[in-house]
Amino acid sequence: MLATEPAEIARLSRFLYFRGWFLLLMIILTFYFYYRDIYIALFSSFCFMLAGMNFVFDLFNVYGGSLSRPTPELTILLIIRIAALVVMYSIVRHSGRVPEVKDRFNIGFTFRR
């Protein structure tokens, strides 16, 4: 549980509701830019920087009270978020190696000879 006070719970629920819709919009835009081959490297870099800033923002504003008495669930959540940032960094680094448009969503593409 991130908070116990009713006012803090209401604030966090509104904030996380907005964050969820924003995240959904960013995922849709990412798939669109990837599929249409529109500035993939630039948009990937923007998403990585935004995710890094959101992580730091969440450390102080959302997880601030929980970091003083960390639980295993919080530790796992932070590890998952750091792993997601590492994956996003890898996407930015390899954005020049994007396959052709017809092969972008082909699951078996990597297994072809």
C-alpha positions as CSV (number, residue, x, y, z in Angstrom):
1,M,0.0,0.0,0.0
2,L,1.4,3.3,-1.0
3,A,-0.5,5.5,1.4
4,T,-2.9,5.1,4.4
5,E,-4.4,8.6,4.7
6,P,-7.6,9.2,2.8
7,A,-6.5,12.5,1.2
8,E,-3.2,10.9,0.0
9,I,-5.1,7.9,-1.4
10,A,-7.4,10.2,-3.3
11,R,-4.4,12.2,-4.7
12,L,-2.5,9.1,-5.7
13,S,-5.5,7.5,-7.3
14,R,-6.1,10.6,-9.5
15,F,-2.5,10.8,-10.3
16,L,-2.2,7.1,-11.2
17,Y,-5.4,7.2,-13.3
18,F,-3.9,10.1,-15.4
19,R,-0.6,8.2,-15.6
20,G,-2.3,5.1,-16.9
21,W,-4.1,7.0,-19.7
22,F,-0.8,8.8,-20.6
23,L,1.0,5.5,-20.7
24,L,-1.6,4.0,-23.0
25,L,-1.3,7.0,-25.3
26,M,2.5,6.6,-25.4
27,I,2.3,2.9,-26.2
28,I,-0.1,3.6,-29.1
29,L,2.1,6.4,-30.4
30,T,5.2,4.2,-30.1
31,F,3.6,1.4,-32.1
32,Y,2.3,3.9,-34.7
33,F,5.8,5.5,-35.1
34,Y,7.4,2.1,-35.3
35,Y,5.0,0.7,-37.9
36,R,5.1,3.9,-40.1
37,D,8.9,4.3,-39.8
38,I,8.5,7.9,-38.6
39,Y,11.5,9.2,-36.6
40,I,12.0,5.9,-34.6
41,A,15.3,6.9,-33.0
42,L,14.1,10.4,-32.0
43,F,10.8,9.1,-30.6
44,S,12.5,6.2,-28.8
45,S,15.0,8.6,-27.2
46,F,12.1,10.9,-26.1
47,C,10.3,7.9,-24.5
48,F,13.4,6.8,-22.7
49,M,14.1,10.3,-21.3
50,L,10.4,10.6,-20.3
51,A,10.5,7.2,-18.6
52,G,13.7,8.1,-16.7
53,M,12.2,11.3,-15.5
54,N,9.0,9.6,-14.5
55,F,11.0,7.0,-12.5
56,V,12.9,9.7,-10.6
57,F,9.6,11.6,-10.0
58,D,7.9,8.5,-8.7
59,L,10.8,7.7,-6.4
60,F,10.2,11.0,-4.5
61,N,6.5,11.5,-4.9
62,V,4.8,8.1,-5.1
63,Y,7.2,5.8,-3.3
64,G,8.6,8.4,-0.9
65,G,6.9,7.1,2.2
66,S,7.3,3.5,1.2
67,L,11.1,3.7,0.7
68,S,11.7,4.3,4.4
69,R,10.3,0.8,5.1
70,P,10.7,-1.1,1.9
71,T,8.8,-4.4,1.3
72,P,9.7,-7.2,-1.0
73,E,6.9,-6.1,-3.4
74,L,8.3,-2.6,-3.6
75,T,11.8,-4.0,-4.3
76,I,10.4,-6.2,-7.1
77,L,8.5,-3.3,-8.5
78,L,11.6,-1.1,-8.6
79,I,13.7,-3.9,-10.2
80,I,11.0,-4.3,-12.9
81,R,11.0,-0.6,-13.6
82,I,14.8,-0.4,-13.8
83,A,14.8,-3.5,-16.1
84,A,12.2,-1.7,-18.3
85,L,14.5,1.3,-18.5
86,V,17.4,-0.9,-19.5
87,V,15.2,-2.4,-22.3
88,M,14.2,1.1,-23.4
89,Y,17.9,2.1,-23.5
90,S,18.7,-1.0,-25.6
91,I,15.9,0.0,-28.0
92,V,17.4,3.5,-28.4
93,R,20.9,2.1,-29.0
94,H,19.7,-0.3,-31.7
95,S,17.1,1.9,-33.4
96,G,19.2,2.0,-36.5
97,R,18.8,-1.8,-36.9
98,V,15.1,-1.8,-37.4
99,P,13.8,-4.4,-39.9
100,E,11.8,-3.6,-43.0
101,V,8.2,-2.5,-42.6
102,K,6.8,-5.8,-43.8
103,D,8.8,-7.8,-41.2
104,R,8.3,-5.5,-38.2
105,F,5.5,-7.5,-36.6
106,N,6.6,-10.9,-37.9
107,I,7.2,-13.0,-34.8
108,G,9.2,-15.7,-36.7
109,F,11.5,-13.0,-38.4
110,T,14.5,-13.7,-36.1
111,F,14.3,-17.5,-36.8
112,R,14.6,-17.1,-40.6
113,R,17.9,-18.1,-42.2
